[in-house]
Amino acid sequence: MNKMFIYGIRGMGYGAVTFFLLIAVHVAPAAVSTKNVLSLLLVSAAIGLLSMIFDDGHQEVAWPLAYGIHLIGTSILMLTLMVYNHWSLGPVALASFLFIYVIIWAVVMLNQHFRVTQINRAIKQRTRKKS
């Protein structure tokens, strides 16, 4: 339950950033309603939960399949969000979605790299202190 909460909250954070990017490229309206915010947070949390497929506990899913599932699931959730909020659904929206999806994945991978590097550095320091 705690892990699900963390993934949901993390998804909401990425969703908020994504929403700002959608506003910046004029896919989402600049005038934000309560309906927009609540639906965005709900869908973002769902995308965060969908990201649990990449968790260490789900190693039985091959990486290409996991990425495909995540991309399709995220696409369906975003399409639902855009239809629900009556946002534009044209080629610009699709290109914006793909661009933002790639950027978010790059940020996630970079963040993971920094965390792993920091953990490895801490392990090396502990090993040196014990020696």
N, CA, C and O atoms as a MOPAC input file, in Angstrom:
PM7 MOZYME 1SCF
protein

 N      0.82200 1    -1.19500 1     0.00000 1
 C      0.00000 1     0.00000 1     0.00000 1
 C      0.86800 1     1.26100 1     0.00000 1
 O      0.58900 1     2.21000 1    -0.73200 1
 N      1.91700 1     1.26600 1     0.82000 1
 C      2.81400 1     2.41400 1     0.88600 1
 C      3.50900 1     2.63200 1    -0.46000 1
 O      3.66300 1     3.76900 1    -0.90700 1
 N      3.92900 1     1.53300 1    -1.10500 1
 C      4.60000 1     1.63200 1    -2.39800 1
 C      3.64500 1     2.21000 1    -3.44800 1
 O      4.04900 1     3.02100 1    -4.28000 1
 N      2.38600 1     1.78900 1    -3.40300 1
 C      1.39400 1     2.30900 1    -4.34300 1
 C      1.19200 1     3.81200 1    -4.13000 1
 O      1.07300 1     4.57200 1    -5.09000 1
 N      1.15500 1     4.22500 1    -2.87700 1
 C      0.99600 1     5.64200 1    -2.55500 1
 C      2.16300 1     6.44700 1    -3.11900 1
 O      1.96300 1     7.50500 1    -3.71400 1
 N      3.37300 1     5.94600 1    -2.93200 1
 C      4.56800 1     6.64100 1    -3.42300 1
 C      4.53800 1     6.75500 1    -4.94400 1
 O      4.81200 1     7.82200 1    -5.49200 1
 N      4.20600 1     5.66500 1    -5.62400 1
 C      4.13300 1     5.70200 1    -7.08500 1
 C      3.04200 1     6.66100 1    -7.56100 1
 O      3.23500 1     7.38800 1    -8.53500 1
 N      1.90300 1     6.66200 1    -6.87700 1
 C      0.81900 1     7.57100 1    -7.23800 1
 C      1.21000 1     9.02600 1    -7.06500 1
 O      0.94300 1     9.85500 1    -7.93600 1
 N      1.84800 1     9.34000 1    -5.93300 1
 C      2.29200 1    10.71900 1    -5.67900 1
 C      3.35700 1    11.13600 1    -6.68900 1
 O      3.33400 1    12.25600 1    -7.20000 1
 N      4.28300 1    10.23500 1    -6.97200 1
 C      5.32400 1    10.54100 1    -7.96100 1
 C      4.68600 1    10.80300 1    -9.32900 1
 O      5.09200 1    11.71400 1   -10.05000 1
 N      3.69000 1     9.99800 1    -9.67200 1
 C      2.97300 1    10.20600 1   -10.93100 1
 C      2.29400 1    11.56000 1   -10.97500 1
 O      2.27800 1    12.22300 1   -12.01300 1
 N      1.73000 1    11.97200 1    -9.84000 1
 C      1.09400 1    13.29200 1    -9.78300 1
 C      2.11400 1    14.40100 1   -10.01500 1
 O      1.80800 1    15.39700 1   -10.67000 1
 N      3.31000 1    14.23900 1    -9.48800 1
 C      4.36000 1    15.24100 1    -9.70200 1
 C      4.73400 1    15.35400 1   -11.16800 1
 O      4.82500 1    16.45300 1   -11.71500 1
 N      4.95000 1    14.20300 1   -11.80200 1
 C      5.25800 1    14.22500 1   -13.23200 1
 C      4.06600 1    14.74900 1   -14.03200 1
 O      4.24300 1    15.44500 1   -15.03200 1
 N      2.86600 1    14.41800 1   -13.59500 1
 C      1.66700 1    14.89600 1   -14.28200 1
 C      1.52700 1    16.40300 1   -14.21900 1
 O      1.12400 1    17.03900 1   -15.19300 1
 N      1.86300 1    16.97800 1   -13.06500 1
 C      1.78600 1    18.43600 1   -12.92600 1
 C      2.76900 1    19.11300 1   -13.87900 1
 O      2.42900 1    20.09700 1   -14.53600 1
 N      3.98100 1    18.58200 1   -13.95000 1
 C      4.97700 1    19.13700 1   -14.87300 1
 C      4.49300 1    18.97500 1   -16.31100 1
 O      4.60600 1    19.89600 1   -17.11900 1
 N      3.96000 1    17.81200 1   -16.62000 1
 C      3.44600 1    17.56400 1   -17.96100 1
 C      2.33300 1    18.53900 1   -18.31100 1
 O      2.27000 1    19.04600 1   -19.43100 1
 N      1.45700 1    18.79900 1   -17.34800 1
 C      0.35300 1    19.73400 1   -17.59600 1
 C      0.89000 1    21.11900 1   -17.94700 1
 O      0.38200 1    21.77500 1   -18.85600 1
 N      1.90800 1    21.55500 1   -17.23200 1
 C      2.51500 1    22.85100 1   -17.55600 1
 C      3.10200 1    22.83400 1   -18.96800 1
 O      3.00500 1    23.82100 1   -19.69700 1
 N      3.70900 1    21.71400 1   -19.34700 1
 C      4.24800 1    21.60200 1   -20.70000 1
 C      3.12900 1    21.61300 1   -21.73900 1
 O      3.26800 1    22.22700 1   -22.79700 1
 N      2.02100 1    20.93500 1   -21.44100 1
 C      0.88000 1    20.94100 1   -22.36400 1
 C      0.30600 1    22.34500 1   -22.52400 1
 O     -0.10200 1    22.73500 1   -23.61800 1
 N      0.27800 1    23.09000 1   -21.44300 1
 C     -0.17600 1    24.48700 1   -21.52900 1
 C      0.80900 1    25.29000 1   -22.38200 1
 O      0.40000 1    26.11900 1   -23.19500 1
 N      2.10100 1    25.04100 1   -22.19300 1
 C      3.12900 1    25.78500 1   -22.92400 1
 C      3.04200 1    25.55900 1   -24.43100 1
 O      3.31600 1    26.47200 1   -25.21000 1
 N      2.66200 1    24.34400 1   -24.85000 1
 C      2.56500 1    24.06300 1   -26.28800 1
 C      1.12600 1    24.21300 1   -26.79100 1
 O      0.80700 1    23.79800 1   -27.90500 1
 N      0.27800 1    24.79800 1   -25.97900 1
 C     -1.10500 1    25.13100 1   -26.33700 1
 C     -1.97500 1    23.91700 1   -26.65700 1
 O     -2.90300 1    24.01700 1   -27.46000 1
 N     -1.68400 1    22.78000 1   -26.04200 1
 C     -2.54800 1    21.60700 1   -26.17200 1
 C     -3.63100 1    21.66400 1   -25.10500 1
 O     -4.79400 1    21.36300 1   -25.37300 1
 N     -3.24700 1    22.04900 1   -23.90500 1
 C     -4.20600 1    22.22700 1   -22.80600 1
 C     -4.50300 1    23.71700 1   -22.66400 1
 O     -3.64400 1    24.55600 1   -22.93700 1
 N     -5.70300 1    24.03600 1   -22.24400 1
 C     -6.05200 1    25.45700 1   -22.10300 1
 C     -5.29700 1    26.11600 1   -20.95100 1
 O     -5.00500 1    25.48000 1   -19.93900 1
 N     -4.98800 1    27.39500 1   -21.12300 1
 C     -4.28700 1    28.13400 1   -20.07000 1
 C     -5.20500 1    28.40700 1   -18.88400 1
 O     -4.73800 1    28.52600 1   -17.75100 1
 N     -6.50900 1    28.50700 1   -19.14000 1
 C     -7.48100 1    28.68700 1   -18.05700 1
 C     -7.77800 1    27.31200 1   -17.46100 1
 O     -8.36400 1    26.45500 1   -18.12200 1
 N     -7.37700 1    27.11300 1   -16.22800 1
 C     -7.47400 1    25.80000 1   -15.58800 1
 C     -8.69500 1    25.75200 1   -14.68000 1
 O     -8.89500 1    26.63000 1   -13.84100 1
 N     -9.50800 1    24.71600 1   -14.85900 1
 C    -10.68200 1    24.53300 1   -14.00800 1
 C    -10.39400 1    23.46700 1   -12.95400 1
 O     -9.40500 1    22.73900 1   -13.04100 1
 N    -11.25400 1    23.39100 1   -11.98000 1
 C    -11.13700 1    22.34700 1   -10.95500 1
 C    -11.22600 1    20.97400 1   -11.60300 1
 O    -10.50500 1    20.05300 1   -11.21900 1
 N    -12.10800 1    20.83900 1   -12.58400 1
 C    -12.26900 1    19.58600 1   -13.32800 1
 C    -10.94500 1    19.18500 1   -13.98800 1
 O    -10.55600 1    18.01800 1   -13.94100 1
 N    -10.25500 1    20.15200 1   -14.60300 1
 C     -8.96400 1    19.87800 1   -15.23800 1
 C     -7.95200 1    19.36600 1   -14.22800 1
 O     -7.27600 1    18.36400 1   -14.46400 1
 N     -7.85300 1    20.05600 1   -13.10900 1
 C     -6.85300 1    19.71300 1   -12.09300 1
 C     -7.13300 1    18.34100 1   -11.49200 1
 O     -6.22900 1    17.51100 1   -11.39400 1
 N     -8.37500 1    18.09800 1   -11.09100 1
 C     -8.70300 1    16.82100 1   -10.45100 1
 C     -8.55000 1    15.64500 1   -11.40900 1
 O     -8.03600 1    14.59400 1   -11.02700 1
 N     -8.99300 1    15.81900 1   -12.65200 1
 C     -8.84400 1    14.73000 1   -13.62200 1
 C     -7.37500 1    14.48900 1   -13.93500 1
 O     -6.95300 1    13.34500 1   -14.10400 1
 N     -6.59800 1    15.56000 1   -14.01300 1
 C     -5.16300 1    15.41900 1   -14.25500 1
 C     -4.48300 1    14.66700 1   -13.11500 1
 O     -3.67500 1    13.77000 1   -13.35800 1
 N     -4.80200 1    15.02500 1   -11.88300 1
 C     -4.19000 1    14.34600 1   -10.73800 1
 C     -4.57400 1    12.87500 1   -10.69700 1
 O     -3.73900 1    12.02600 1   -10.38700 1
 N     -5.82400 1    12.56500 1   -11.00400 1
 C     -6.28100 1    11.17700 1   -11.00600 1
 C     -5.57100 1    10.36100 1   -12.08500 1
 O     -5.07900 1     9.26500 1   -11.81700 1
 N     -5.52000 1    10.89600 1   -13.29400 1
 C     -4.84800 1    10.19500 1   -14.39300 1
 C     -3.34600 1    10.09200 1   -14.12300 1
 O     -2.74000 1     9.05600 1   -14.40000 1
 N     -2.75100 1    11.13600 1   -13.59500 1
 C     -1.31400 1    11.11400 1   -13.28500 1
 C     -0.99300 1    10.06200 1   -12.23200 1
 O      0.01200 1     9.35900 1   -12.33600 1
 N     -1.84000 1     9.95600 1   -11.22500 1
 C     -1.64700 1     8.92000 1   -10.20700 1
 C     -1.77000 1     7.53900 1   -10.84000 1
 O     -1.01000 1     6.63300 1   -10.50000 1
 N     -2.72300 1     7.37000 1   -11.76100 1
 C     -2.89100 1     6.08400 1   -12.44800 1
 C     -1.66000 1     5.75400 1   -13.28900 1
 O     -1.23300 1     4.60000 1   -13.32900 1
 N     -1.09100 1     6.74400 1   -13.95500 1
 C      0.13400 1     6.52300 1   -14.73300 1
 C      1.28300 1     6.16200 1   -13.79400 1
 O      2.10300 1     5.29900 1   -14.10700 1
 N      1.33500 1     6.82700 1   -12.64500 1
 C      2.34600 1     6.47300 1   -11.64500 1
 C      2.20000 1     5.03200 1   -11.19500 1
 O      3.19400 1     4.31800 1   -11.06700 1
 N      0.96900 1     4.59600 1   -10.95400 1
 C      0.72800 1     3.20300 1   -10.56300 1
 C      1.08900 1     2.24900 1   -11.69500 1
 O      1.61600 1     1.16300 1   -11.45400 1
 N      0.80700 1     2.65200 1   -12.92300 1
 C      1.17600 1     1.84300 1   -14.08300 1
 C      2.69500 1     1.67600 1   -14.16300 1
 O      3.18400 1     0.66500 1   -14.66600 1
 N      3.42500 1     2.65200 1   -13.67500 1
 C      4.89300 1     2.59300 1   -13.68000 1
 C      5.43900 1     1.52400 1   -12.74300 1
 O      6.62300 1     1.19200 1   -12.80300 1
 N      4.59600 1     0.99000 1   -11.88700 1
 C      5.04200 1    -0.08200 1   -10.99600 1
 C      5.47200 1    -1.31900 1   -11.77500 1
 O      6.12900 1    -2.19800 1   -11.21800 1
 N      5.11100 1    -1.40100 1   -13.05500 1
 C      5.51800 1    -2.53400 1   -13.87400 1
 C      7.04300 1    -2.58100 1   -14.00900 1
 O      7.61200 1    -3.63300 1   -14.30100 1
 N      7.69800 1    -1.44200 1   -13.79600 1
 C      9.15600 1    -1.38300 1   -13.88400 1
 C      9.83100 1    -1.67000 1   -12.55000 1
 O     11.05900 1    -1.71500 1   -12.47500 1
 N      9.05500 1    -1.86300 1   -11.51100 1
 C      9.59200 1    -2.12200 1   -10.18100 1
 C     10.33900 1    -3.45400 1   -10.16900 1
 O     10.03800 1    -4.35100 1   -10.95700 1
 N     11.29900 1    -3.57300 1    -9.28200 1
 C     12.10100 1    -4.79400 1    -9.18600 1
 C     11.25900 1    -6.04100 1    -8.94600 1
 O     11.65700 1    -7.13400 1    -9.34800 1
 N     10.12500 1    -5.90300 1    -8.31200 1
 C      9.27300 1    -7.04300 1    -8.01200 1
 C      8.56400 1    -7.60800 1    -9.22900 1
 O      7.92900 1    -8.65900 1    -9.13900 1
 N      8.66000 1    -6.93000 1   -10.36600 1
 C      7.98500 1    -7.38000 1   -11.58300 1
 C      9.00200 1    -7.76500 1   -12.65400 1
 O      8.83000 1    -7.41400 1   -13.82200 1
 N     10.04200 1    -8.47100 1   -12.27800 1
 C     11.10300 1    -8.80600 1   -13.21700 1
 C     10.68400 1    -9.84200 1   -14.24800 1
 O     11.39000 1   -10.05700 1   -15.23300 1
 N      9.53800 1   -10.48800 1   -14.03100 1
 C      9.10600 1   -11.48600 1   -15.00000 1
 C      8.61300 1   -10.85400 1   -16.30100 1
 O      8.41000 1   -11.56300 1   -17.28700 1
 N      8.41900 1    -9.54000 1   -16.32000 1
 C      7.99700 1    -8.84000 1   -17.53200 1
 C      9.24400 1    -8.32100 1   -18.24100 1
 O     10.02400 1    -7.56500 1   -17.66100 1
 N      9.43100 1    -8.73000 1   -19.49900 1
 C     10.59000 1    -8.28300 1   -20.27500 1
 C     10.51100 1    -6.76800 1   -20.48000 1
 O      9.42600 1    -6.20800 1   -20.63300 1
 N     11.68300 1    -6.11300 1   -20.48200 1
 C     11.72100 1    -4.65200 1   -20.59500 1
 C     10.98500 1    -4.11900 1   -21.81900 1
 O     10.19700 1    -3.18400 1   -21.67900 1
 N     11.20700 1    -4.67200 1   -23.02100 1
 C     10.47100 1    -4.11900 1   -24.17400 1
 C      8.95400 1    -4.23700 1   -24.00600 1
 O      8.21200 1    -3.32700 1   -24.37600 1
 N      8.50100 1    -5.35100 1   -23.45100 1
 C      7.07100 1    -5.52800 1   -23.21300 1
 C      6.57600 1    -4.53800 1   -22.16200 1
 O      5.50300 1    -3.95300 1   -22.31100 1
 N      7.35500 1    -4.35400 1   -21.10600 1
 C      6.97300 1    -3.40900 1   -20.05000 1
 C      6.87200 1    -1.99000 1   -20.61400 1
 O      5.92700 1    -1.26600 1   -20.30000 1
 N      7.83600 1    -1.59000 1   -21.44000 1
 C      7.77600 1    -0.25900 1   -22.05800 1
 C      6.55200 1    -0.13100 1   -22.95900 1
 O      5.87200 1     0.89500 1   -22.95200 1
 N      6.27700 1    -1.17700 1   -23.73200 1
 C      5.10300 1    -1.16000 1   -24.60200 1
 C      3.81300 1    -1.04100 1   -23.81300 1
 O      2.93200 1    -0.25500 1   -24.16400 1
 N      3.70100 1    -1.82300 1   -22.74600 1
 C      2.51400 1    -1.76400 1   -21.89000 1
 C      2.37400 1    -0.37000 1   -21.28800 1
 O      1.28300 1     0.19900 1   -21.26000 1
 N      3.48700 1     0.17000 1   -20.81000 1
 C      3.44000 1     1.49600 1   -20.19100 1
 C      3.06200 1     2.57000 1   -21.21100 1
 O      2.23500 1     3.43500 1   -20.92300 1
 N      3.65500 1     2.51900 1   -22.38400 1
 C      3.36100 1     3.51600 1   -23.41600 1
 C      1.89600 1     3.44500 1   -23.84200 1
 O      1.22800 1     4.47400 1   -23.94200 1
 N      1.40000 1     2.24200 1   -24.09300 1
 C      0.00300 1     2.08900 1   -24.51300 1
 C     -0.94500 1     2.49200 1   -23.38700 1
 O     -1.92700 1     3.19600 1   -23.62000 1
 N     -0.65100 1     2.04700 1   -22.17100 1
 C     -1.48900 1     2.41300 1   -21.02700 1
 C     -1.50700 1     3.90700 1   -20.78900 1
 O     -2.56100 1     4.49300 1   -20.53900 1
 N     -0.33700 1     4.52600 1   -20.86800 1
 C     -0.24400 1     5.97600 1   -20.69600 1
 C     -0.99100 1     6.69600 1   -21.81500 1
 O     -1.67300 1     7.69100 1   -21.57100 1
 N     -0.86100 1     6.19700 1   -23.02900 1
 C     -1.57300 1     6.80100 1   -24.16400 1
 C     -3.07800 1     6.74500 1   -23.96200 1
 O     -3.77800 1     7.73000 1   -24.20000 1
 N     -3.57500 1     5.60000 1   -23.52600 1
 C     -5.01800 1     5.45300 1   -23.28900 1
 C     -5.47600 1     6.39100 1   -22.17800 1
 O     -6.50600 1     7.05400 1   -22.30100 1
 N     -4.71100 1     6.44300 1   -21.10200 1
 C     -5.07800 1     7.33200 1   -19.99400 1
 C     -5.06300 1     8.79700 1   -20.42800 1
 O     -5.96300 1     9.56000 1   -20.07800 1
 N     -4.04600 1     9.18500 1   -21.18500 1
 C     -3.96400 1    10.58000 1   -21.63800 1
 C     -5.06300 1    10.90100 1   -22.64500 1
 O     -5.62400 1    11.99600 1   -22.62200 1
 N     -5.37400 1     9.95600 1   -23.52500 1
 C     -6.45900 1    10.16600 1   -24.48000 1
 C     -7.77800 1    10.35900 1   -23.73800 1
 O     -8.57200 1    11.23800 1   -24.07500 1
 N     -7.99900 1     9.52900 1   -22.72900 1
 C     -9.20300 1     9.65400 1   -21.90400 1
 C     -9.24800 1    11.02000 1   -21.22500 1
 O    -10.28900 1    11.67600 1   -21.20600 1
 N     -8.12000 1    11.44300 1   -20.67200 1
 C     -8.03900 1    12.75300 1   -20.01800 1
 C     -8.36300 1    13.87500 1   -20.99800 1
 O     -9.12100 1    14.79100 1   -20.68100 1
 N     -7.78500 1    13.79200 1   -22.18100 1
 C     -7.97700 1    14.85600 1   -23.16700 1
 C     -9.41900 1    14.90200 1   -23.67000 1
 O     -9.97300 1    15.98500 1   -23.86200 1
 N    -10.02800 1    13.74100 1   -23.88200 1
 C    -11.43100 1    13.71000 1   -24.30700 1
 C    -12.32500 1    14.24200 1   -23.19200 1
 O    -13.22700 1    15.04200 1   -23.44400 1
 N    -12.07700 1    13.80100 1   -21.96400 1
 C    -12.88000 1    14.22800 1   -20.81800 1
 C    -12.84400 1    15.74400 1   -20.63400 1
 O    -13.85400 1    16.36500 1   -20.30400 1
 N    -11.67200 1    16.32400 1   -20.85300 1
 C    -11.50800 1    17.77200 1   -20.66400 1
 C    -11.75200 1    18.58100 1   -21.94000 1
 O    -11.59500 1    19.80100 1   -21.93900 1
 N    -12.13600 1    17.90400 1   -23.02900 1
 C    -12.42500 1    18.56100 1   -24.31200 1
 C    -11.20800 1    19.32300 1   -24.83800 1
 O    -11.32900 1    20.44800 1   -25.32200 1
 N    -10.03100 1    18.69100 1   -24.73800 1
 C     -8.81600 1    19.29700 1   -25.26300 1
 C     -8.62500 1    18.84400 1   -26.70300 1
 O     -9.20400 1    17.84200 1   -27.12500 1
 N     -7.82100 1    19.57500 1   -27.45200 1
 C     -7.61000 1    19.26500 1   -28.86800 1
 C     -6.93500 1    17.90600 1   -29.02800 1
 O     -6.06300 1    17.52500 1   -28.24700 1
 N     -7.36800 1    17.18400 1   -30.06800 1
 C     -6.83500 1    15.84500 1   -30.33400 1
 C     -6.35700 1    15.75100 1   -31.78000 1
 O     -6.89200 1    14.96100 1   -32.55700 1
 N     -5.39000 1    16.52300 1   -32.13500 1
 C     -4.88000 1    16.48800 1   -33.49700 1
 C     -3.44900 1    15.99300 1   -33.53800 1
 O     -2.92700 1    15.48800 1   -32.54400 1
 N     -2.82200 1    16.14000 1   -34.68100 1
 C     -1.42500 1    15.72500 1   -34.83000 1
 C     -0.49000 1    16.45400 1   -33.86000 1
 O      0.49100 1    15.87800 1   -33.38800 1
 N     -0.79500 1    17.71600 1   -33.56700 1
 C      0.03700 1    18.47500 1   -32.62300 1
 C     -0.05700 1    17.84900 1   -31.23000 1
 O      0.94500 1    17.74900 1   -30.52200 1
 N     -1.25100 1    17.43200 1   -30.84500 1
 C     -1.43700 1    16.80200 1   -29.53300 1
 C     -0.66700 1    15.48800 1   -29.46000 1
 O     -0.03200 1    15.19600 1   -28.44700 1
 N     -0.72200 1    14.69200 1   -30.53400 1
 C      0.00400 1    13.41900 1   -30.55800 1
 C      1.50800 1    13.65300 1   -30.50700 1
 O      2.21700 1    12.99900 1   -29.74100 1
 N      1.99300 1    14.58100 1   -31.31800 1
 C      3.42800 1    14.88900 1   -31.31500 1
 C      3.85900 1    15.42700 1   -29.95300 1
 O      4.93000 1    15.08200 1   -29.45300 1
 N      3.02500 1    16.26700 1   -29.36200 1
 C      3.33400 1    16.80800 1   -28.03100 1
 C      3.39900 1    15.69300 1   -27.00300 1
 O      4.30500 1    15.66300 1   -26.17000 1
 N      2.43300 1    14.76900 1   -27.05900 1
 C      2.42300 1    13.64600 1   -26.12300 1
 C      3.70200 1    12.83000 1   -26.24800 1
 O      4.36000 1    12.54700 1   -25.24700 1
 N      4.05700 1    12.45200 1   -27.46900 1
 C      5.25800 1    11.63300 1   -27.66800 1
 C      6.51700 1    12.37100 1   -27.22100 1
 O      7.39000 1    11.78100 1   -26.58500 1
 N      6.61100 1    13.64200 1   -27.54900 1
 C      7.76500 1    14.44100 1   -27.13900 1
 C      7.86500 1    14.50400 1   -25.61400 1
 O      8.93100 1    14.27800 1   -25.04300 1
 N      6.75300 1    14.81100 1   -24.97200 1
 C      6.74300 1    14.91300 1   -23.50800 1
 C      7.02300 1    13.56100 1   -22.87200 1
 O      7.73200 1    13.48900 1   -21.86800 1
 N      6.47900 1    12.48300 1   -23.43700 1
 C      6.72300 1    11.13300 1   -22.92000 1
 C      8.22300 1    10.82100 1   -22.94000 1
 O      8.77400 1    10.32100 1   -21.95900 1
 N      8.87000 1    11.11800 1   -24.05600 1
 C     10.31600 1    10.86600 1   -24.18500 1
 C     11.10000 1    11.72700 1   -23.19600 1
 O     12.03200 1    11.23600 1   -22.55900 1
 N     10.74100 1    12.99100 1   -23.05900 1
 C     11.43200 1    13.88200 1   -22.12000 1
 C     11.28100 1    13.36900 1   -20.69200 1
 O     12.25300 1    13.32800 1   -19.93800 1
 N     10.07400 1    12.98100 1   -20.32200 1
 C      9.85900 1    12.47900 1   -18.95900 1
 C     10.66700 1    11.21300 1   -18.72800 1
 O     11.25300 1    11.04700 1   -17.65800 1
 N     10.71100 1    10.31100 1   -19.71400 1
 C     11.52000 1     9.10600 1   -19.54100 1
 C     13.00300 1     9.45000 1   -19.40000 1
 O     13.71100 1     8.82500 1   -18.60900 1
 N     13.47200 1    10.42600 1   -20.15000 1
 C     14.87200 1    10.83900 1   -20.01700 1
 C     15.13800 1    11.37800 1   -18.61700 1
 O     16.17000 1    11.07100 1   -18.01900 1
 N     14.21700 1    12.17800 1   -18.09100 1
 C     14.36500 1    12.71900 1   -16.73200 1
 C     14.33900 1    11.59200 1   -15.70500 1
 O     15.14200 1    11.59100 1   -14.77100 1
 N     13.43400 1    10.64000 1   -15.86400 1
 C     13.35000 1     9.50600 1   -14.92800 1
 C     14.64500 1     8.70300 1   -14.95700 1
 O     15.18300 1     8.35600 1   -13.90600 1
 N     15.14900 1     8.40500 1   -16.15100 1
 C     16.39000 1     7.62700 1   -16.26100 1
 C     17.57400 1     8.39300 1   -15.67500 1
 O     18.41800 1     7.80200 1   -15.00000 1
 N     17.64500 1     9.68500 1   -15.92300 1
 C     18.71800 1    10.50700 1   -15.36400 1
 C     18.63400 1    10.53000 1   -13.84300 1
 O     19.65300 1    10.42000 1   -13.16100 1
 N     17.43800 1    10.67200 1   -13.31600 1
 C     17.22400 1    10.65600 1   -11.87100 1
 C     17.67000 1     9.32100 1   -11.27600 1
 O     18.33600 1     9.29300 1   -10.24100 1
 N     17.30700 1     8.22300 1   -11.92300 1
 C     17.72500 1     6.90800 1   -11.43300 1
 C     19.23900 1     6.75900 1   -11.48600 1
 O     19.84300 1     6.19300 1   -10.57400 1
 N     19.85000 1     7.26300 1   -12.54400 1
 C     21.30700 1     7.19700 1   -12.65400 1
 C     21.97100 1     7.94300 1   -11.49900 1
 O     22.91300 1     7.43900 1   -10.88800 1
 N     21.47500 1     9.14400 1   -11.20400 1
 C     22.04600 1     9.91700 1   -10.09900 1
 C     21.85600 1     9.21000 1    -8.76400 1
 O     22.75300 1     9.22200 1    -7.92100 1
 N     20.69500 1     8.59400 1    -8.56800 1
 C     20.45600 1     7.88200 1    -7.30400 1
 C     21.37000 1     6.67000 1    -7.16600 1
 O     21.92700 1     6.43100 1    -6.09400 1
 N     21.52700 1     5.91300 1    -8.23400 1
 C     22.40500 1     4.73800 1    -8.19000 1
 C     23.84100 1     5.17100 1    -7.95100 1
 O     24.55200 1     4.54100 1    -7.16800 1
 N     24.27800 1     6.23200 1    -8.61200 1
 C     25.63200 1     6.74900 1    -8.40900 1
 C     25.83800 1     7.17000 1    -6.96000 1
 O     26.87900 1     6.88500 1    -6.36800 1
 N     24.85200 1     7.84300 1    -6.39300 1
 C     24.94200 1     8.28300 1    -4.99900 1
 C     24.98800 1     7.08400 1    -4.04600 1
 O     25.75900 1     7.08900 1    -3.08600 1
 N     24.18700 1     6.08000 1    -4.29800 1
 C     24.18600 1     4.87500 1    -3.45800 1
 C     25.52100 1     4.15300 1    -3.56500 1
 O     26.08200 1     3.73100 1    -2.55300 1
 N     26.03400 1     4.00800 1    -4.78200 1
 C     27.32700 1     3.33900 1    -4.96600 1
 C     28.45200 1     4.09200 1    -4.26200 1
 O     29.34900 1     3.47600 1    -3.68600 1
 N     28.40500 1     5.41200 1    -4.30900 1
 C     29.41000 1     6.22500 1    -3.62800 1
 C     29.34500 1     5.99400 1    -2.11400 1
 O     30.37800 1     5.86500 1    -1.45800 1
 N     28.13900 1     5.94400 1    -1.56900 1
 C     27.97100 1     5.71000 1    -0.13100 1
 C     28.47000 1     4.32200 1     0.25700 1
 O     29.08000 1     4.15500 1     1.31300 1
 N     28.21800 1     3.33100 1    -0.58500 1
 C     28.69600 1     1.96700 1    -0.30600 1
 C     30.22000 1     1.93200 1    -0.32000 1
 O     30.82800 1     1.29600 1     0.54000 1
 N     30.84200 1     2.60600 1    -1.28200 1
 C     32.30400 1     2.64400 1    -1.34600 1
 C     32.88800 1     3.31000 1    -0.10300 1
 O     33.89800 1     2.85100 1     0.43100 1
 N     32.25800 1     4.39000 1     0.35900 1
 C     32.75200 1     5.07700 1     1.55300 1
 C     32.63300 1     4.18200 1     2.78000 1
 O     33.54000 1     4.16800 1     3.61100 1
 N     31.56000 1     3.45000 1     2.91400 1
 C     31.40400 1     2.52700 1     4.04200 1
 C     32.44300 1     1.42100 1     3.99500 1
 O     33.00200 1     1.02700 1     5.01800 1
 N     32.69200 1     0.92500 1     2.78500 1
 C     33.68400 1    -0.13400 1     2.62900 1
 C     35.06800 1     0.37100 1     3.01500 1
 O     35.83200 1    -0.35400 1     3.65300 1
 N     35.39800 1     1.59000 1     2.64400 1
 C     36.69600 1     2.17200 1     2.99400 1
 C     36.83200 1     2.36300 1     4.49700 1
 O     37.90200 1     2.12900 1     5.05700 1
 N     35.75500 1     2.78600 1     5.15500 1
 C     35.79600 1     3.00700 1     6.60300 1
 C     35.98400 1     1.70100 1     7.35700 1
 O     36.63100 1     1.68400 1     8.40400 1
 N     35.43200 1     0.60900 1     6.84700 1
 C     35.55700 1    -0.69300 1     7.51400 1
 C     36.94000 1    -1.29400 1     7.31300 1
 O     37.39300 1    -2.09800 1     8.12700 1
 N     37.61000 1    -0.91000 1     6.23800 1
 C     38.93100 1    -1.49100 1     5.93600 1
 C     40.02500 1    -0.91100 1     6.77600 1
 O     41.18500 1    -1.30000 1     6.63500 1

